[in-house]
Amino acid sequence: MGNLKNYNFNKVDAFLSSSEYYDFYLAHDGYAMPGNYSGIVNDCLVVHYDFNNSNIYSTGSTSADTIYSLVSWGEATNTGYTFDTFGLTGIDNGYIQYTKNSGDTSNTALTHTLTGTTTVINSGSTKLVLNKVTGQTGNYEYPIEIIQDSSILGDYSRFCGGFYQGYYKLDGYSYELLPVRVPKSWVAEFWVKKSDSVCSSVTATTLNDTYPDNKGFFFYMGARAENKFWNVFEGNNTGCTSGCTSDTGCTATTTTLCTVPKETDISFIDNKGHEIPLSPPPIEYNEITNQFLIYGRADKPSSDTCGNCGSKGSGFGNRSVCDFTGGSITISAQTEVYTRNPRNPFLIYGRADKPSSGDTCGNCGSKASGFGNQSVCDYSGDTKPLLELDKDADIIDNAIGFRIKDDGSIGYRLLSFTGQCSGDTYVSGVTVEEKYSDSGMIKDDEWQKIDIRFVMPEYDDCDLKYGEARKGRLMFYVDCKLKFVVEEFDEIIAKRLNEHKDKQLGVPFNISLGGGSQGLIESMTFDGQDSEDLGLSIEKNFAGTFIGDISQFRFHICDLYWCGLKNNCSVEKLRYGK
């Protein structure tokens, strides 16, 4: 056939097929033909759930509530923590449990759950934990059942409206079980059986009933919800802070409660001793560790003795060396603000008159002799605190779900960014992007192996930390055959919320198995639900679940190539009757 690599000139151009639905080819990268694998290819495997392995359950016995990965990432970190603010966000998806007590007319149990829950994370535990999602409103149920099967298939999980969810990173803490970015590729493997018939007896109201266009999500990555503290919420019954005599007093309901205190009354002390309010704006503290920028010298006392600080008045810096204890210094508390008028006040405001009574600071007198068209007395600042944060900014390019539609097509949905100028104001927005394969790729009532493979240009450690988002190739395989390809797909880089770290615990850096994400549809805060938290972007676009069975899920942070995927399919196909 001549020189196939065409190093000299064209002799033969050979193509197996012009279709993108085949992913094997002649190449010189060493991965063109199947290798001599022994068993399952576990290269860079960081997550593995097999519902037939009792080690994924907390007690070793079959339970649908909590599952533990069978493996962990070799570079995972967890130094151990005790948190007192996890209840603020953990209550929303059932990570923190709350039960309304009969006769608790002021809902002290809810208040305690939100502010008095202590969560302990033991150091050294590096396996990803997923919890069964539940709700607080009573409007939805989340059925999951572990099906015990003594055949070669073994036990598996049946999803009839429920799903699992868990976080792999806590921003600002040494807790990271999975990397936020990977050098070149990630691969997700699933064994699933799509089937509406197995859940025909379930009559409960599920997320799919409210959002039928979200049905079929089997895997999700990103922020599980918007920042629930994006606005000021003073309660559904603002005037009803006391005097409830029954569960229906003050028009209290399951989600509209009569809670004392209100959200605007609550603050907490972070681990550095700073007071943090719940309502916006978020506060972050700047600290300086170079003491030479802070501490001035002490006064030279009348007797020049070392260690005699005397008065600090003539020392340089805003603190004396006498204050130095070796730690960092908080120099400012920064709050989120917006610019009301981007002007230079020095070009606008003149000085105030020097009053006849003397040159006293703050005595403005008449403006007549001041320079500029306004006096400094008129100046009230060009910025002011934001009382509402942009609830969409944290989730744009930070929420992606993978879905099997009723017609058997497979694909993805993500939230991307749009925005436009309106006068002098920039208005942000969210666009829903989704693409699917042809129909019939996923069959009903048949076990099939689904692989999602994303490959990008390779980055080293420095690029992973500072490099721009890459474009790559997103590929969907069914039973080891490439069925759908998305070219020039943007890398998803998970990110924190624009909020104090202790008010976002467990919200960003999430994955879901068997579903998408609730958003804030079940969110609870003081005095119940904030109605403005309902119907937001994540809820509208991802509140839905897979209907059918899932047996296994693996996640790799390097490329398995087609040969590795083919091998794993061949090794396990007998278990699934293929």
ROBAMI-633907 format. One record per residue (C-alpha): chain; y, x, z; residue in one letter. Coordinates in nm, 2 decimals, always signed. Layout:
# ROBAMI-633907
{A; {Y; X; Z}; A} ...
END
This chain:
# ROBAMI-633907
{A; {+0.00; +0.00; +0.00}; M} {A; {+0.23; +0.30; +0.00}; G} {A; {+0.49; +0.38; +0.26}; N} {A; {+0.54; +0.05; +0.45}; L} {A; {+0.83; +0.19; +0.65}; K} {A; {+1.02; +0.25; +0.32}; N} {A; {+1.14; +0.59; +0.43}; Y} {A; {+1.18; +0.71; +0.07}; N} {A; {+1.23; +0.40; -0.15}; F} {A; {+1.11; +0.04; -0.17}; N} {A; {+0.75; +0.01; -0.27}; K} {A; {+0.61; -0.29; -0.10}; V} {A; {+0.78; -0.55; +0.13}; D} {A; {+0.51; -0.74; +0.31}; A} {A; {+0.58; -1.05; +0.52}; F} {A; {+0.32; -1.25; +0.70}; L} {A; {+0.54; -1.55; +0.70}; S} {A; {+0.91; -1.63; +0.65}; S} {A; {+0.89; -1.87; +0.95}; S} {A; {+1.04; -1.77; +1.29}; E} {A; {+0.74; -1.94; +1.46}; Y} {A; {+0.54; -1.62; +1.46}; Y} {A; {+0.62; -1.33; +1.68}; D} {A; {+0.37; -1.06; +1.58}; F} {A; {+0.46; -0.80; +1.33}; Y} {A; {+0.40; -0.44; +1.22}; L} {A; {+0.62; -0.21; +1.42}; A} {A; {+0.64; +0.14; +1.58}; H} {A; {+0.73; +0.04; +1.94}; D} {A; {+0.37; +0.06; +2.06}; G} {A; {+0.34; -0.32; +2.12}; Y} {A; {+0.24; -0.45; +1.78}; A} {A; {-0.12; -0.50; +1.85}; M} {A; {-0.29; -0.63; +2.17}; P} {A; {-0.36; -0.36; +2.43}; G} {A; {-0.66; -0.30; +2.65}; N} {A; {-0.56; -0.53; +2.94}; Y} {A; {-0.78; -0.59; +3.23}; S} {A; {-0.70; -0.94; +3.37}; G} {A; {-0.36; -1.09; +3.40}; I} {A; {-0.06; -0.88; +3.30}; V} {A; {+0.15; -0.86; +3.61}; N} {A; {+0.42; -0.61; +3.49}; D} {A; {+0.74; -0.66; +3.70}; C} {A; {+0.61; -0.98; +3.84}; L} {A; {+0.85; -1.10; +4.12}; V} {A; {+0.75; -1.46; +4.17}; V} {A; {+0.41; -1.63; +4.15}; H} {A; {+0.31; -1.97; +4.27}; Y} {A; {-0.05; -2.09; +4.22}; D} {A; {-0.12; -2.43; +4.38}; F} {A; {-0.48; -2.34; +4.40}; N} {A; {-0.41; -2.05; +4.63}; N} {A; {-0.38; -2.15; +5.00}; S} {A; {-0.16; -1.84; +5.07}; N} {A; {+0.14; -2.02; +4.91}; I} {A; {+0.14; -2.28; +5.19}; Y} {A; {+0.30; -2.20; +5.53}; S} {A; {-0.01; -2.27; +5.74}; T} {A; {-0.27; -2.18; +5.48}; G} {A; {-0.36; -2.55; +5.44}; S} {A; {-0.25; -2.77; +5.16}; T} {A; {+0.10; -2.91; +5.20}; S} {A; {+0.36; -3.02; +4.96}; A} {A; {+0.66; -2.94; +5.18}; D} {A; {+0.71; -2.56; +5.15}; T} {A; {+0.56; -2.30; +4.92}; I} {A; {+0.58; -1.92; +4.94}; Y} {A; {+0.56; -1.68; +4.65}; S} {A; {+0.24; -1.48; +4.64}; L} {A; {+0.44; -1.16; +4.54}; V} {A; {+0.78; -1.02; +4.60}; S} {A; {+1.03; -0.80; +4.42}; W} {A; {+0.99; -0.43; +4.51}; G} {A; {+1.36; -0.38; +4.57}; E} {A; {+1.42; -0.70; +4.77}; A} {A; {+1.64; -0.67; +5.08}; T} {A; {+1.64; -0.88; +5.40}; N} {A; {+1.78; -0.74; +5.72}; T} {A; {+1.74; -1.06; +5.91}; G} {A; {+2.01; -1.31; +6.01}; Y} {A; {+2.09; -1.60; +6.25}; T} {A; {+2.33; -1.85; +6.09}; F} {A; {+2.52; -2.13; +6.27}; D} {A; {+2.68; -2.28; +5.96}; T} {A; {+2.37; -2.35; +5.74}; F} {A; {+2.38; -2.71; +5.83}; G} {A; {+2.71; -2.76; +5.65}; L} {A; {+2.53; -2.73; +5.31}; T} {A; {+2.16; -2.72; +5.40}; G} {A; {+2.16; -3.09; +5.49}; I} {A; {+2.24; -3.19; +5.13}; D} {A; {+1.90; -3.11; +4.97}; N} {A; {+1.68; -3.14; +5.28}; G} {A; {+1.67; -2.77; +5.37}; Y} {A; {+1.81; -2.88; +5.70}; I} {A; {+1.66; -3.21; +5.82}; Q} {A; {+1.87; -3.50; +5.97}; Y} {A; {+1.75; -3.83; +6.10}; T} {A; {+2.00; -4.10; +6.20}; K} {A; {+1.92; -4.22; +6.55}; N} {A; {+1.94; -4.59; +6.64}; S} {A; {+2.23; -4.67; +6.86}; G} {A; {+2.41; -4.35; +6.77}; D} {A; {+2.72; -4.53; +6.67}; T} {A; {+2.94; -4.22; +6.65}; S} {A; {+2.67; -4.03; +6.47}; N} {A; {+2.67; -3.74; +6.71}; T} {A; {+2.33; -3.63; +6.56}; A} {A; {+2.50; -3.59; +6.22}; L} {A; {+2.78; -3.39; +6.37}; T} {A; {+2.53; -3.17; +6.55}; H} {A; {+2.32; -3.12; +6.23}; T} {A; {+2.63; -3.01; +6.04}; L} {A; {+2.78; -2.78; +6.30}; T} {A; {+2.51; -2.71; +6.56}; G} {A; {+2.21; -2.61; +6.35}; T} {A; {+2.09; -2.26; +6.40}; T} {A; {+1.89; -2.11; +6.12}; T} {A; {+1.70; -1.79; +6.17}; V} {A; {+1.58; -1.57; +5.88}; I} {A; {+1.34; -1.30; +6.00}; N} {A; {+1.40; -0.95; +5.87}; S} {A; {+1.15; -0.81; +5.62}; G} {A; {+1.05; -1.14; +5.47}; S} {A; {+1.10; -1.09; +5.10}; T} {A; {+0.89; -1.36; +4.93}; K} {A; {+1.08; -1.64; +4.76}; L} {A; {+1.05; -1.97; +4.95}; V} {A; {+1.09; -2.31; +4.78}; L} {A; {+1.13; -2.63; +4.98}; N} {A; {+1.06; -2.99; +4.87}; K} {A; {+1.39; -3.16; +4.80}; V} {A; {+1.47; -3.47; +5.01}; T} {A; {+1.77; -3.69; +5.06}; G} {A; {+1.98; -3.84; +5.33}; Q} {A; {+2.11; -4.16; +5.18}; T} {A; {+1.79; -4.35; +5.14}; G} {A; {+1.87; -4.43; +4.78}; N} {A; {+1.61; -4.20; +4.63}; Y} {A; {+1.26; -4.08; +4.69}; E} {A; {+1.11; -3.75; +4.58}; Y} {A; {+0.73; -3.79; +4.55}; P} {A; {+0.52; -3.47; +4.52}; I} {A; {+0.14; -3.47; +4.58}; E} {A; {-0.10; -3.18; +4.60}; I} {A; {-0.40; -3.28; +4.40}; I} {A; {-0.72; -3.13; +4.54}; Q} {A; {-0.96; -3.05; +4.26}; D} {A; {-1.30; -2.88; +4.32}; S} {A; {-1.35; -2.81; +3.95}; S} {A; {-1.27; -2.47; +3.79}; I} {A; {-0.91; -2.59; +3.74}; L} {A; {-0.85; -2.60; +4.12}; G} {A; {-0.57; -2.77; +4.31}; D} {A; {-0.24; -2.84; +4.14}; Y} {A; {+0.09; -3.02; +4.22}; S} {A; {+0.17; -3.36; +4.08}; R} {A; {+0.54; -3.43; +4.03}; F} {A; {+0.64; -3.80; +4.03}; C} {A; {+1.01; -3.77; +4.10}; G} {A; {+1.02; -3.48; +4.34}; G} {A; {+1.07; -3.10; +4.29}; F} {A; {+1.10; -2.77; +4.48}; Y} {A; {+1.42; -2.57; +4.53}; Q} {A; {+1.52; -2.25; +4.69}; G} {A; {+1.78; -1.97; +4.71}; Y} {A; {+1.71; -1.60; +4.63}; Y} {A; {+2.04; -1.45; +4.74}; K} {A; {+2.30; -1.50; +5.01}; L} {A; {+2.64; -1.37; +4.90}; D} {A; {+2.80; -1.13; +5.15}; G} {A; {+2.48; -1.06; +5.33}; Y} {A; {+2.19; -0.81; +5.28}; S} {A; {+1.96; -1.09; +5.16}; Y} {A; {+1.85; -1.06; +4.79}; E} {A; {+1.50; -1.15; +4.69}; L} {A; {+1.55; -1.14; +4.31}; L} {A; {+1.80; -0.95; +4.09}; P} {A; {+2.10; -1.13; +3.96}; V} {A; {+2.07; -0.93; +3.63}; R} {A; {+1.78; -0.76; +3.46}; V} {A; {+1.78; -0.45; +3.24}; P} {A; {+1.64; -0.60; +2.93}; K} {A; {+1.43; -0.92; +2.96}; S} {A; {+1.29; -1.19; +3.18}; W} {A; {+0.99; -1.40; +3.12}; V} {A; {+0.88; -1.73; +3.29}; A} {A; {+0.52; -1.86; +3.26}; E} {A; {+0.41; -2.21; +3.34}; F} {A; {+0.08; -2.41; +3.32}; W} {A; {+0.19; -2.77; +3.29}; V} {A; {+0.05; -3.11; +3.19}; K} {A; {+0.31; -3.37; +3.08}; K} {A; {+0.19; -3.71; +3.18}; S} {A; {+0.37; -4.04; +3.26}; D} {A; {+0.04; -4.22; +3.33}; S} {A; {-0.05; -4.02; +3.64}; V} {A; {+0.27; -4.15; +3.81}; C} {A; {+0.24; -4.51; +3.69}; S} {A; {+0.16; -4.64; +4.04}; S} {A; {+0.48; -4.49; +4.19}; V} {A; {+0.74; -4.76; +4.23}; T} {A; {+1.00; -4.56; +4.43}; A} {A; {+1.35; -4.52; +4.29}; T} {A; {+1.39; -4.16; +4.17}; T} {A; {+1.67; -3.96; +4.01}; L} {A; {+1.52; -4.03; +3.67}; N} {A; {+1.59; -4.40; +3.72}; D} {A; {+1.96; -4.33; +3.76}; T} {A; {+1.97; -4.06; +3.50}; Y} {A; {+1.70; -4.13; +3.24}; P} {A; {+1.85; -3.87; +3.00}; D} {A; {+1.78; -3.60; +3.26}; N} {A; {+1.41; -3.67; +3.28}; K} {A; {+1.18; -3.38; +3.20}; G} {A; {+1.36; -3.08; +3.37}; F} {A; {+1.08; -2.85; +3.49}; F} {A; {+1.28; -2.54; +3.56}; F} {A; {+1.64; -2.47; +3.67}; Y} {A; {+1.85; -2.16; +3.75}; M} {A; {+2.20; -2.14; +3.89}; G} {A; {+2.42; -2.31; +4.15}; A} {A; {+2.24; -2.61; +4.29}; R} {A; {+2.57; -2.80; +4.35}; A} {A; {+2.95; -2.78; +4.33}; E} {A; {+3.14; -2.66; +4.63}; N} {A; {+3.14; -2.97; +4.86}; K} {A; {+3.46; -2.85; +5.03}; F} {A; {+3.66; -2.85; +4.71}; W} {A; {+3.89; -3.13; +4.84}; N} {A; {+4.03; -3.26; +5.16}; V} {A; {+3.81; -3.54; +5.30}; F} {A; {+3.93; -3.73; +5.60}; E} {A; {+3.65; -3.99; +5.61}; G} {A; {+3.57; -4.32; +5.46}; N} {A; {+3.70; -4.50; +5.76}; N} {A; {+4.00; -4.28; +5.84}; T} {A; {+4.14; -4.51; +6.10}; G} {A; {+3.81; -4.56; +6.27}; C} {A; {+3.76; -4.25; +6.48}; T} {A; {+3.65; -4.43; +6.80}; S} {A; {+3.54; -4.77; +6.93}; G} {A; {+3.23; -4.83; +6.72}; C} {A; {+3.01; -5.06; +6.92}; T} {A; {+2.72; -5.10; +6.67}; S} {A; {+2.57; -4.96; +6.36}; D} {A; {+2.79; -5.20; +6.16}; T} {A; {+3.10; -5.14; +6.36}; G} {A; {+3.40; -5.03; +6.16}; C} {A; {+3.21; -5.12; +5.84}; T} {A; {+2.97; -4.83; +5.90}; A} {A; {+2.68; -4.80; +5.67}; T} {A; {+2.41; -4.54; +5.60}; T} {A; {+2.66; -4.33; +5.40}; T} {A; {+2.99; -4.46; +5.55}; T} {A; {+2.96; -4.37; +5.91}; L} {A; {+3.19; -4.37; +6.21}; C} {A; {+3.18; -4.01; +6.30}; T} {A; {+3.39; -3.82; +6.54}; V} {A; {+3.54; -3.58; +6.45}; P} {A; {+3.65; -3.58; +6.09}; K} {A; {+3.60; -3.29; +5.84}; E} {A; {+3.96; -3.20; +5.87}; T} {A; {+3.92; -3.15; +6.24}; D} {A; {+3.65; -2.89; +6.20}; I} {A; {+3.67; -2.51; +6.19}; S} {A; {+3.43; -2.23; +6.29}; F} {A; {+3.45; -1.87; +6.38}; I} {A; {+3.29; -1.62; +6.14}; D} {A; {+3.11; -1.30; +6.24}; N} {A; {+3.44; -1.11; +6.25}; K} {A; {+3.61; -1.35; +6.48}; G} {A; {+3.82; -1.53; +6.22}; H} {A; {+3.88; -1.90; +6.24}; E} {A; {+3.77; -2.07; +5.92}; I} {A; {+3.87; -2.44; +5.84}; P} {A; {+3.63; -2.66; +5.64}; L} {A; {+3.90; -2.82; +5.42}; S} {A; {+4.05; -2.61; +5.15}; P} {A; {+4.20; -2.37; +5.08}; P} {A; {+3.93; -2.11; +5.13}; P} {A; {+4.03; -1.81; +5.34}; I} {A; {+3.92; -1.46; +5.28}; E} {A; {+4.03; -1.17; +5.50}; Y} {A; {+4.15; -0.83; +5.37}; N} {A; {+4.06; -0.53; +5.58}; E} {A; {+4.16; -0.17; +5.57}; I} {A; {+3.92; +0.11; +5.70}; T} {A; {+4.16; +0.40; +5.64}; N} {A; {+4.34; +0.42; +5.97}; Q} {A; {+4.60; +0.66; +5.84}; F} {A; {+4.75; +0.37; +5.65}; L} {A; {+4.77; +0.16; +5.97}; I} {A; {+4.83; +0.37; +6.28}; Y} {A; {+5.15; +0.54; +6.36}; G} {A; {+5.20; +0.82; +6.61}; R} {A; {+5.27; +0.75; +6.97}; A} {A; {+5.61; +0.81; +7.13}; D} {A; {+5.68; +1.16; +7.26}; K} {A; {+5.71; +1.09; +7.63}; P} {A; {+5.96; +1.27; +7.85}; S} {A; {+5.68; +1.49; +7.96}; S} {A; {+5.49; +1.60; +7.65}; D} {A; {+5.13; +1.53; +7.77}; T} {A; {+4.85; +1.45; +7.54}; C} {A; {+4.72; +1.09; +7.58}; G} {A; {+5.05; +0.96; +7.72}; N} {A; {+5.14; +0.70; +7.46}; C} {A; {+5.45; +0.56; +7.62}; G} {A; {+5.64; +0.31; +7.41}; S} {A; {+5.52; +0.24; +7.05}; K} {A; {+5.87; +0.18; +6.93}; G} {A; {+5.93; +0.51; +6.75}; S} {A; {+5.58; +0.54; +6.62}; G} {A; {+5.52; +0.51; +6.24}; F} {A; {+5.29; +0.23; +6.11}; G} {A; {+5.25; -0.12; +6.25}; N} {A; {+5.02; +0.00; +6.53}; R} {A; {+5.01; +0.29; +6.76}; S} {A; {+4.74; +0.55; +6.79}; V} {A; {+4.69; +0.41; +7.13}; C} {A; {+4.54; +0.10; +6.96}; D} {A; {+4.28; +0.29; +6.77}; F} {A; {+3.92; +0.20; +6.86}; T} {A; {+3.75; +0.33; +6.54}; G} {A; {+3.70; -0.01; +6.36}; G} {A; {+3.86; -0.17; +6.06}; S} {A; {+4.18; -0.37; +6.08}; I} {A; {+4.24; -0.71; +5.94}; T} {A; {+4.58; -0.70; +5.77}; I} {A; {+4.60; -1.04; +5.60}; S} {A; {+4.44; -1.37; +5.56}; A} {A; {+4.45; -1.47; +5.20}; Q} {A; {+4.43; -1.84; +5.10}; T} {A; {+4.38; -1.98; +4.75}; E} {A; {+4.73; -2.07; +4.61}; V} {A; {+4.88; -2.18; +4.28}; Y} {A; {+5.21; -2.08; +4.13}; T} {A; {+5.46; -2.36; +4.12}; R} {A; {+5.72; -2.17; +3.92}; N} {A; {+5.65; -1.81; +3.78}; P} {A; {+6.02; -1.70; +3.82}; R} {A; {+6.18; -1.40; +3.97}; N} {A; {+6.37; -1.53; +4.27}; P} {A; {+6.59; -1.22; +4.28}; F} {A; {+6.74; -1.33; +3.95}; L} {A; {+6.81; -1.68; +4.08}; I} {A; {+6.90; -1.68; +4.44}; Y} {A; {+7.22; -1.54; +4.57}; G} {A; {+7.28; -1.42; +4.92}; R} {A; {+7.41; -1.65; +5.19}; A} {A; {+7.77; -1.64; +5.32}; D} {A; {+7.85; -1.40; +5.60}; K} {A; {+7.97; -1.66; +5.85}; P} {A; {+8.28; -1.61; +6.05}; S} {A; {+8.08; -1.62; +6.37}; S} {A; {+7.91; -1.29; +6.28}; G} {A; {+7.65; -1.16; +6.05}; D} {A; {+7.35; -1.34; +6.19}; T} {A; {+7.02; -1.36; +6.00}; C} {A; {+6.93; -1.72; +5.91}; G} {A; {+7.29; -1.85; +5.93}; N} {A; {+7.35; -1.96; +5.57}; C} {A; {+7.70; -2.11; +5.60}; G} {A; {+7.86; -2.21; +5.27}; S} {A; {+7.70; -2.11; +4.94}; K} {A; {+8.03; -2.06; +4.77}; A} {A; {+8.04; -1.68; +4.79}; S} {A; {+7.67; -1.63; +4.73}; G} {A; {+7.56; -1.48; +4.40}; F} {A; {+7.33; -1.67; +4.17}; G} {A; {+7.32; -2.04; +4.12}; N} {A; {+7.14; -2.11; +4.44}; Q} {A; {+7.15; -1.97; +4.79}; S} {A; {+6.86; -1.80; +4.96}; V} {A; {+6.87; -2.10; +5.19}; C} {A; {+6.72; -2.31; +4.91}; D} {A; {+6.43; -2.08; +4.85}; Y} {A; {+6.10; -2.22; +4.98}; S} {A; {+5.86; -1.99; +4.80}; G} {A; {+5.70; -2.00; +4.45}; D} {A; {+5.35; -2.07; +4.56}; T} {A; {+5.18; -2.32; +4.79}; K} {A; {+4.82; -2.37; +4.91}; P} {A; {+4.58; -2.55; +4.69}; L} {A; {+4.46; -2.86; +4.86}; L} {A; {+4.20; -2.92; +4.59}; E} {A; {+4.00; -2.64; +4.43}; L} {A; {+3.86; -2.64; +4.07}; D} {A; {+3.52; -2.79; +4.14}; K} {A; {+3.39; -2.69; +3.79}; D} {A; {+3.50; -2.33; +3.80}; A} {A; {+3.19; -2.22; +4.00}; D} {A; {+2.93; -2.39; +3.79}; I} {A; {+3.05; -2.31; +3.44}; I} {A; {+2.80; -2.07; +3.28}; D} {A; {+2.61; -2.09; +3.61}; N} {A; {+2.38; -2.38; +3.56}; A} {A; {+2.09; -2.39; +3.31}; I} {A; {+1.79; -2.62; +3.30}; G} {A; {+1.48; -2.62; +3.08}; F} {A; {+1.34; -2.95; +2.98}; R} {A; {+1.05; -3.13; +2.80}; I} {A; {+1.17; -3.46; +2.64}; K} {A; {+0.96; -3.77; +2.61}; D} {A; {+0.91; -3.69; +2.24}; D} {A; {+0.74; -3.36; +2.32}; G} {A; {+1.03; -3.14; +2.22}; S} {A; {+1.12; -2.84; +2.45}; I} {A; {+1.46; -2.68; +2.50}; G} {A; {+1.75; -2.61; +2.74}; Y} {A; {+2.07; -2.76; +2.87}; R} {A; {+2.36; -2.56; +3.02}; L} {A; {+2.72; -2.60; +3.12}; L} {A; {+2.96; -2.39; +2.94}; S} {A; {+3.34; -2.35; +2.95}; F} {A; {+3.61; -2.53; +2.77}; T} {A; {+3.98; -2.55; +2.84}; G} {A; {+4.31; -2.64; +2.69}; Q} {A; {+4.68; -2.61; +2.76}; C} {A; {+4.87; -2.92; +2.85}; S} {A; {+5.24; -2.83; +2.85}; G} {A; {+5.27; -2.54; +3.09}; D} {A; {+4.95; -2.62; +3.26}; T} {A; {+4.60; -2.50; +3.18}; Y} {A; {+4.33; -2.76; +3.22}; V} {A; {+3.97; -2.64; +3.26}; S} {A; {+3.68; -2.83; +3.14}; G} {A; {+3.30; -2.83; +3.11}; V} {A; {+3.10; -2.87; +2.79}; T} {A; {+2.73; -2.96; +2.79}; V} {A; {+2.53; -2.74; +2.55}; E} {A; {+2.17; -2.82; +2.47}; E} {A; {+1.92; -2.74; +2.20}; K} {A; {+1.56; -2.86; +2.15}; Y} {A; {+1.26; -2.78; +1.93}; S} {A; {+1.10; -3.02; +1.69}; D} {A; {+0.92; -3.31; +1.86}; S} {A; {+0.55; -3.29; +1.93}; G} {A; {+0.54; -2.94; +2.06}; M} {A; {+0.42; -3.05; +2.41}; I} {A; {+0.13; -3.30; +2.41}; K} {A; {+0.07; -3.58; +2.66}; D} {A; {-0.21; -3.55; +2.92}; D} {A; {-0.31; -3.20; +2.82}; E} {A; {-0.28; -2.87; +3.01}; W} {A; {-0.06; -2.63; +2.81}; Q} {A; {+0.09; -2.29; +2.88}; K} {A; {+0.46; -2.27; +2.84}; I} {A; {+0.64; -1.93; +2.83}; D} {A; {+1.02; -1.88; +2.82}; I} {A; {+1.12; -1.53; +2.71}; R} {A; {+1.47; -1.40; +2.70}; F} {A; {+1.53; -1.05; +2.55}; V} {A; {+1.87; -0.87; +2.53}; M} {A; {+2.00; -0.52; +2.45}; P} {A; {+1.89; -0.28; +2.73}; E} {A; {+2.13; -0.19; +3.01}; Y} {A; {+2.11; +0.09; +3.27}; D} {A; {+2.21; +0.05; +3.63}; D} {A; {+2.58; +0.11; +3.57}; C} {A; {+2.59; -0.14; +3.29}; D} {A; {+2.41; -0.40; +3.50}; L} {A; {+2.68; -0.37; +3.76}; K} {A; {+2.99; -0.35; +3.53}; Y} {A; {+2.88; -0.43; +3.18}; G} {A; {+2.98; -0.75; +2.99}; E} {A; {+2.75; -1.04; +2.95}; A} {A; {+2.51; -0.98; +2.66}; R} {A; {+2.38; -1.20; +2.38}; K} {A; {+2.00; -1.21; +2.34}; G} {A; {+1.71; -1.41; +2.19}; R} {A; {+1.57; -1.70; +2.38}; L} {A; {+1.22; -1.79; +2.28}; M} {A; {+0.98; -2.08; +2.38}; F} {A; {+0.61; -2.03; +2.34}; Y} {A; {+0.35; -2.31; +2.37}; V} {A; {-0.02; -2.20; +2.41}; D} {A; {+0.09; -1.85; +2.32}; C} {A; {+0.25; -1.95; +1.99}; K} {A; {+0.62; -1.91; +1.93}; L} {A; {+0.76; -2.26; +1.87}; K} {A; {+1.13; -2.25; +1.92}; F} {A; {+1.40; -1.97; +1.90}; V} {A; {+1.76; -1.96; +1.99}; V} {A; {+1.95; -1.67; +1.85}; E} {A; {+2.26; -1.52; +2.00}; E} {A; {+2.20; -1.68; +2.34}; F} {A; {+2.45; -1.58; +2.61}; D} {A; {+2.32; -1.40; +2.92}; E} {A; {+2.33; -1.62; +3.23}; I} {A; {+2.47; -1.42; +3.52}; I} {A; {+2.45; -1.61; +3.85}; A} {A; {+2.76; -1.60; +4.06}; K} {A; {+2.89; -1.70; +4.41}; R} {A; {+3.12; -1.99; +4.47}; L} {A; {+3.49; -1.94; +4.52}; N} {A; {+3.46; -2.02; +4.88}; E} {A; {+3.42; -1.84; +5.22}; H} {A; {+3.07; -1.70; +5.23}; K} {A; {+2.97; -1.91; +5.54}; D} {A; {+3.06; -2.23; +5.37}; K} {A; {+2.83; -2.18; +5.07}; Q} {A; {+2.50; -2.07; +5.22}; L} {A; {+2.21; -2.16; +5.00}; G} {A; {+2.42; -2.32; +4.73}; V} {A; {+2.45; -2.05; +4.46}; P} {A; {+2.16; -1.83; +4.34}; F} {A; {+1.91; -2.11; +4.32}; N} {A; {+1.60; -2.19; +4.12}; I} {A; {+1.41; -2.52; +4.10}; S} {A; {+1.05; -2.59; +4.00}; L} {A; {+0.95; -2.93; +3.87}; G} {A; {+1.31; -3.05; +3.84}; G} {A; {+1.68; -2.98; +3.78}; G} {A; {+1.92; -3.02; +4.07}; S} {A; {+2.07; -3.31; +4.27}; Q} {A; {+2.42; -3.18; +4.28}; G} {A; {+2.60; -3.36; +4.56}; L} {A; {+2.43; -3.70; +4.51}; I} {A; {+2.28; -3.68; +4.86}; E} {A; {+2.56; -3.48; +5.02}; S} {A; {+2.66; -3.57; +5.37}; M} {A; {+2.96; -3.46; +5.57}; T} {A; {+3.16; -3.60; +5.86}; F} {A; {+3.19; -3.97; +5.82}; D} {A; {+2.91; -3.98; +5.56}; G} {A; {+2.96; -3.92; +5.19}; Q} {A; {+3.27; -3.82; +5.02}; D} {A; {+3.28; -4.06; +4.72}; S} {A; {+3.47; -3.80; +4.52}; E} {A; {+3.16; -3.57; +4.54}; D} {A; {+2.95; -3.82; +4.35}; L} {A; {+2.91; -3.82; +3.97}; G} {A; {+3.01; -3.45; +3.93}; L} {A; {+2.88; -3.23; +3.65}; S} {A; {+2.56; -3.09; +3.80}; I} {A; {+2.45; -3.44; +3.92}; E} {A; {+2.53; -3.60; +3.58}; K} {A; {+2.35; -3.34; +3.37}; N} {A; {+2.07; -3.21; +3.59}; F} {A; {+1.97; -3.48; +3.84}; A} {A; {+1.62; -3.54; +3.69}; G} {A; {+1.27; -3.43; +3.72}; T} {A; {+0.95; -3.34; +3.54}; F} {A; {+0.68; -3.61; +3.54}; I} {A; {+0.32; -3.47; +3.54}; G} {A; {+0.13; -3.18; +3.68}; D} {A; {+0.21; -2.81; +3.74}; I} {A; {-0.05; -2.56; +3.83}; S} {A; {+0.12; -2.22; +3.82}; Q} {A; {+0.45; -2.05; +3.78}; F} {A; {+0.52; -1.68; +3.73}; R} {A; {+0.85; -1.50; +3.68}; F} {A; {+0.88; -1.14; +3.54}; H} {A; {+1.19; -0.93; +3.52}; I} {A; {+1.08; -0.72; +3.22}; C} {A; {+0.94; -0.80; +2.88}; D} {A; {+0.58; -0.89; +2.84}; L} {A; {+0.60; -0.90; +2.46}; Y} {A; {+0.38; -1.13; +2.26}; W} {A; {+0.06; -0.93; +2.34}; C} {A; {+0.11; -0.97; +2.72}; G} {A; {+0.17; -1.34; +2.68}; L} {A; {-0.13; -1.37; +2.45}; K} {A; {-0.35; -1.18; +2.70}; N} {A; {-0.25; -1.40; +2.99}; N} {A; {-0.32; -1.71; +2.79}; C} {A; {-0.66; -1.59; +2.69}; S} {A; {-0.76; -1.49; +3.04}; V} {A; {-0.67; -1.83; +3.19}; E} {A; {-0.75; -2.08; +2.92}; K} {A; {-1.10; -2.15; +3.04}; L} {A; {-0.96; -2.26; +3.38}; R} {A; {-0.76; -2.52; +3.20}; Y} {A; {-1.03; -2.64; +2.96}; G} {A; {-0.89; -2.48; +2.65}; K} 
END
